[in-house]
Every structure is written in C-alpha cells, then in structure tokens.
Amino acid sequence: MNKLENLKELRNQVNLIVKNIGNYPKDEINVVVANHNCLMDIFYLPMALSSEIVSLISARLVYKNEQERKNFVNKYLYAMPVEAHGGPAYTNMCLNQALEFLLNRKSVYIFPEGAYVYDRKIFRGHTGASRLVYNARNKHQQVNLVPISIYVSRNDDLDCYNKIGDNVEVTILPPVDYEEAYYNYKHVKAREEKNTFLHQPMDVAMENIANNLGMPYENSYIKLRNKGNVIFSDGSVVDTISAQQAEYVNRYNKELKDRSIKLLKIMR
C-alpha cells in the first residue's frame, strides 16, 4: 500500500473538510506553505491533497529515536528533514536537497513559521519556500507557490502524533503571483533589496492565510527555542559548533542525499 492509500485510511479517522481543492494545480509542481497549529498538521495537509507530496519537516521528527513516532511518520509521509538548529550550512543543505525533488517534478510542503503557534495568530514566514521557488526558476523549472490555511478546532495536545477525532478545515488558496518579486530579486544588487524581494512572496502567502482564517498577522518571526545541536539519521546529536566541522557537514549531506534517492524511487 502506498502512502496516499495509507493517508486515506488516516483521513477516515479525522473530521476533515477541504475547501477550494480546485486552487491546487495537482498536475504541476508546487511549493506549498501553511500555518502550523500542532504536530498533526504534517498529516492533515497531505491527506487533504489528491497527489503525492514531499514533507519538509523538523529533523527531530524524522531522525529522533522515538520508534513509534518514527514509524508513524514513515508510514504516512515522504518525509525529508529540515535542520533549523545547525546554522546556514545545514539550512542550505536541506533546501538544496528539497530543490532536487522539484527538479524531479515532485511537489513539497513546508511550514514557514517554523514552529507551532499557540496563539490564534499568524506569524511572518521564513524564506525557505521563496528560495526553493526562485532556485527552481533559476534551473528553468516553473513552480507554483501555493498557500494553504489549516484550522484545527481541538489542539490541546500539540505534540500528539496519532490523535484522532479532530475537526480540521483545510482551505487551498490561489497560488501567489511572485513573478515581479522574482524578476526584481534577480536584477537588484544590494543585499537588503534582495532580502526584500525574497520576503515578498512569503509575506503575501502568510497574510493571505491570516485573512482566510480571520486571524491577526504578526509581521515578525516566532521565537524559536534553539536546540543547540544537530541531529543525524541514527538519532545521534552533535553540538552546533562542532557540527560545522567538515566531517559532520559531509556526513549530513550524504545522509540527506541517500534519503532523497530512496524516496524518489518509491514515489510514483
């Protein structure tokens, strides 16, 4: 049974309403961005879609040695790790590997806020999705940037990964038109200007999500609790400073490539 069929089984245990499915270009390549209510969002989003998609989620969810949760993630998701605590070298490695999925015509999704949001508000998104879209375009691959809002009526246990019975409403919003921002990003020289045009599509996407949910938009990043280490595929951790050494960077990069090769082989 493939992961789409597995997700259908899981979906039968959730009161899920999907709105505006016609906004999702299922036969095209998409980078999906969504707000983040709780851990189960990583399952609610792909189960709302009718085609396979790669999950760019916390490396802790993919690699941490909690076998029951790891089995649950691997059963339902094409999961790729995002290491947010290793500095730019690790962030770039994860994004570069995610780009390979786009170049192989596989869609991906990511939660730009970077963590669950406890308050009923939407925070500014980090620019990983914009980087993916722009880098794909640089490789002559047309990619859509699709915002999706997720409303969960019952998320008192934010870290639960196998909870059933939630009332969930997923709304697929129209793709963001990022052409002008992409053009400007490519043609300006100053770093500050480039940063502005890198943020523009994400700001539009997150504001549209906030408006759809009727929630306030906070034009600042959520405060993340730094783990101070990098986690590897066997569940071992190395402190962030030591992890900058070439042996660890090379090891992490190899593990990412090995995992993506395996996923591409099993995706239809």
N, C-alpha and C positions, 0 to 999 in steps of 0.2 A: 504494500500500500504506500503511495507516495504522500508527501507532506500535505498536498492540497486535500487529499481524501482524509487524512488524519485531522486536519483543521475543520473539515465538515463535521466530523464526529464531535469535536470540542465545541463547535458552534451550536450544536443541538442542546448543549447544556447551559447556554447563555441566552438571555433575552436581548438579542441584538437586532437593532434597526439600522439599516444602511440607507442613507439618503443621497440622491443625485449621483448614482453609480454611472450615469452617462457622462459625467465630467471626467471619468478616468479613462485615458486612452490606452486600453488594455493591449492593443497590438503595437504599441510604440514603447520607447524606452523612457522610463520615468524615475525621477528622484522625488520621493515622497517625504514630506515633512509634516510632523504632527505635534500637538501639545502632549504633555505627559502627566497623567493623573496618578498612576500606580503601575506596579510591575506587570500586571495583566495586559496593559496596553500593547506590549510587544506581541501578544497573541490576537488581541481584538483587531488590530489594524490589518494584518494579513488575512484573517478569516473573513474580513469584510470585502476582500477583493476576489476576483474570479480567475486570477492568473498568478503564477509564481513570482515571488519577490524575495530579495535577499535582505535579511535583518541586520542592520548595523547597530549593535547593542553593546552595552558595557562589557569590557573584557572579563569582569568579575562573573558575569552571568554565563559566559562561555567557558571559562577556564577554571573557576574556583572549584575545589574538590568537595562539592556537596552533591553526591552522586544522584540522589533522587531528582534534584532540581536540574542537574545537567542532563539527565535522561529525558526529562520533560521538555527542556529547550530543544534538544536534538531531535526529539520525535516530531515536533511541530514546526520547527523553523530551519531555514537555511541561514544559520547564524554566523556572522563574522564579527570579531571583536573590535571594539574601539577603545584604545588605551588613552584615557584622558589625564593620566597622572604621571606620564613619563616625559613630559616636555614636548617641544616641537618635533624632535626626531621621531618619536613614536606616533604622534598625531599624523605626521606626513606619511609614515609607512602605512598606517591604516587607511588613509584616504587614497593613497596610490593603489593599494590593493583593491579598494572598493571601485576605483576607476576601471580596473580590469574587467569587472562584471559589466559595467556599462558598455565597454568596448566589445564585449561578447554578447551584447543585446539582452542583458538581464537587468531588470529594474531593482532599485534598492530603496530602503526607507531608513530614516534616522529621526531621532528626537532632538531638535536643535537646542532646547532649553538645557539639556544635559543632566537633568535630574527630575524626580517627581516634584510637582508643585503642590504644596499643602493648602495654600490659599486659593480661592476661586479667582485667579487672575492668570494672565498670560505674560511671560517674561520674554525679553528680547532673545532671539536665537543666535547661536554661534554660527560661523560662516562655513562650516564644513560642507553643507549642501551646495552653497554657491560655488565653492571651489570645485566640487565634483562636476557641476553643470558646466562651468567655464572651461575646465580642463578637458571635458569630453568634447566640447565645441572646438577647442584648440586641436583636437585629434580628428576633426571633421565628422563628429558624431552628433546628430541632433538629439537633444534630450529635453523632456518636459520637466518643469518644477511644479509639483502638484501638492498644494496644502490640504490637509485633512484634519478636521476637528473631531475630537473624541470626548464625549460626555459620559461619565460614569456616575450613576446615582448613588452607588454604595461602594465606597473605597476606604472603609475604616481600617482595613488591614492592608496597608500599602505594599508590603513586601510579599504578600501571599502570591504563589505562582500557580496554584491549582484550585482556586476558589471558583465555585460555580454559582449561578443564580443572579449575577449582577445584571442590572438594567443598563444597557450600553447603547448609545446613539452615535453612529459614525456618519459624518457628513463630508462628502468629497466636494471640494471647492474647485472652481475653474483654475486651470494652470496659470501661473504667474507669467506675464509677458516681461521677460528680462532682456530683450534684445538691445534696447538703448543702453541699459546699465552695462551689459557685456561689451558693447562697442566702446563705450567710454572707458571701461576698465582696461581694455587692450591698448587704448591710444593715449592715455594720460601717463605722465612720467612720475609725478610726485607720489611718494608712498601714502601720504594722507589722503590724496584724491583717490588712489587705487582702493584704499580701505573703504572709502565712502561708497564706491560703486560695487564693491564686494558685498557690503552690507545691504544695499538697496533691495535686492530681491527677497532676502530673508526678512527684512523689516516689513515688506508688503505682505509676505506669506503669513507671518505671525500676527500682524494686525488684522488680516482677513479672518484668521482663526478666532481671534478675540471677538471680533464683531459678530461672527456667526454664533458664538457661544453666549453673547451678551455679557462678556466679562471685560473688566478693565485691562488695558495693555500697559505693562510696565516697561518703559524704554530703558531697561538696564538688565544686566545678566543676573541670574540667580546665583547666590553664593554657594559654591561647591566645597564640600569638605575634602581637602586633599588627603589622599591615602598615603602619600609619601613613598610609594613603591610601584613597581611594575609587576604584573602577574603574567606568567608564562603558561604554555599549554598543559604542562603537567601539574599546574596549581602552585608551583613554587613562586616565591616573590623575591625581588631584588630591590633594594632601596633606590630611589630615583637618581641619586648622584652616581652610584656605582653602575647603574643601568646605562649610563651614557658611554661606557667603555665599548669598544668595537666588538668584543666577543659577544656581548649581550645584544647589541643592536643587530648584529648579523644573525644571531640565533632567533631573535624575534621576527626578523624579516623572513627567514626561511620557514618558520612555523606558519606565518601568515600565507605565504605562497603555497605551502603544502595543503593547508586547509582549503584555500580557494580552488585549487586544482581538483580536490576531492568533491567539492560542492558543484563545480561546473560539470563534472562527469555525471552526477546523479540528477541534475536539473534537466528537465525536458527541453 
